[in-house]
């Protein structure tokens, strides 16, 4: 492996692990300390403003509806999510965020916004454009190579 490839690999692995660790630490120390990373990402996928079907959310998270049901049951017990059914078709289960869930969503969104803002604030406009271009190329390559949606 060339030196450049080794460096890029080390940076990507370290960056991924650091972001995950920072995210976990921020959650544990914050108002939403009773949530796991998986739970906060489930809340994020449900979304802020609309109710969504269990099937839609499971598909977007790339998990089974059964796995999502287990996660949603925990989030309901914790008061972050509410479940309802459509009157016309009682088989369709809708999930949405409670007031507490919306707060968790906003706090997590702010975490990401602050992290990105602080990360790029020292970059020049040109460096920022180069970073965005490079990250887009890496992302497109990975999605294509590993058939990610």
JOVEN-V64311 format. One record per helix or strand of 2 or more residues. SS is the DSSP state (@ for helix, = for strand). FROM is the first residue (numbers start at 1). TO is the last residue. Records with the same first field share a line. If there is no record, write none. Layout:
BEGIN
SS=FROM-TO / FROM-TO
END
This chain:
BEGIN
@=3-29 / 37-46 / 54-61 / 65-78 / 99-120 / 125-145
==52-53 / 81-85 / 93-97
END
